Amino acid sequence: MSEPALTGLTAGAVVVPAPLFAAAVAVDGWTAGLVGLAAAIGVALYAALAAAGDDDGGLSAADDPVRRAGLAGGGAFLAGALPSLVVLAETSWGFPLAVALVAAELAVVGSLRVRLVGGDVLETAVRVALGGALAAALGAGVGSLAGV
């Protein structure tokens, strides 16, 4: 994947739901939202640092390392922070809305991936949906162990 923003969006949409949903199931919305925001910050920093060093400009249009870092880190933070902020609100619809938001983010990532990187639509959809669903489900499963 050569587009820094797409790499960041993918990272945020797949990585953050696991700790976010684990905390949402184990504790409360406020704590889960904070865990999700912390995870979004962590994945954004990772994506930014990785993007700054991985591309000399030949792979993407973002030939400046600072620009690549900003695009990747910003995309990762955005994708991770949005569902975290919804859960942070501690409303009765926060968790279901966060799940829907993550699903929408994954759909956007899949469609951008097909458009920008190429590939089979069905294969991309299955990969992206499976990755996101596994992260969310496994995170919620880990969170459910809190009551054991």
N, C-alpha and C positions, 0 to 999 in steps of 0.2 A: 504494500500500500504506500503510495508515494505522496499523496496530498496530506500535508501536516494537519490541517483542520479536520479532515476526515479521520485521520489516525487518532486525534484527540477525542473527537466525538465518539468514536468506537470504544476507546478506552473508558471514557466516562460512563457510557451507556451500559457497558458490560461489567465493569469492575465495581462501581459504587452500589448497585442494587444489593449485592450480597451482604455487606455489613449494614446497610440501611434497613433492609427487611429483617435481618437477624435481630437488630436492636428494636425494631418496631414490634416484633412478636414477643421479645423477651421483656421489654420494659415499657416505656411510654413514648408518645409521639415527640415530645420535646427532646428527650435524650436521643431517640432515633434520628431526629433531624440534625442534631449536633454531630452524631457519629457519621451521618451521611455527608455533612459539610466537611468534616475532617478528612474523610475518604476522598472527597472531590478535590480538596486542596492537595492531598498526597498524590493522587493520580495525575493532577494537572502539573505538578512539579516534575514528576517522572516523565510525562509526555513531553514537556518543554525541554528538559535536559536531553532526552533521547533524540528528539527531532533536531535540536541544534547541532548535534554531533553526527547524525546519520546521513545527511544529505549535503552534498557540495553544490547544490543548485542544479545539477544535471537531471535529477529525478523529478523535481517539482518547479513550479514557477516562483516559489519563494526562495530566491537564491541567497538571501541574507540570513545568517543563523539566528539573529534576534527576531526577525520576522517569522521564521519557521517555528521558533520556540513559542512566540506569542500566539500563533495560530493553533498549534497543537495543544498548548497549555490552556488557552482560552476555550477551545472546543471541549476539552476534557472537563474543565471546571463547569462549563455551562451544562453539559449533559449530566453531570453528577449532582450539581447544585439544585437544578429544577425539581426533581422528585424529592430531594431532601427538604427543600423549603415547603413543599406541600405537606409532607409528613410533620414538619416542625410546627405547623399551624394547629395541631392537635384537635382536629375536627373529626366528626364521625365519618366523613367521606375522604379524609386524608389518605389513608392507606389504599383504598380502591383507586382513588385518583392518581396516586403515585404509581401504582401498577399500570394503569392506562397510559400515563405519561411515559414510563419506561418503554412500553410497547410501541408507542408512537415514535419515540426517539429511535428505537431499533428499526422501525419501518423506514424512517428518514435515512438512517445510516445505510440500510440495505439498498435503497433506491439511489442514493448518492454514489455508493460503491459501484453499482452497475453502470451508472452514467459516466463516472469519472475514471474508473479503473477498468471497466469492462467485465465480461463474464456472463455466465448464465443467470438469468433472473431467478429461476426456481432454486438453483443451487445456492445462490447468494442469500435468498430469503430463508432457506432452511438453516444455513450456517448462522446467520445473524439471529434469527428467532430462537434457534436451539441454544446458542451461547447465552443470550440474554435470559431465556427462560430457566436454564440450568442455574445461572448465577442467582437469580431471584428465588427460585425454589430451594436451592441448597442453603442460601442465606436464611430464609425463613425456617427451614428445617433445623439449622444450627440454633437459631433463636428459640425454637420450641423446646430445646434441651434445658433451658433456664429453669423450667418448672420441675425438672426431674430430680 
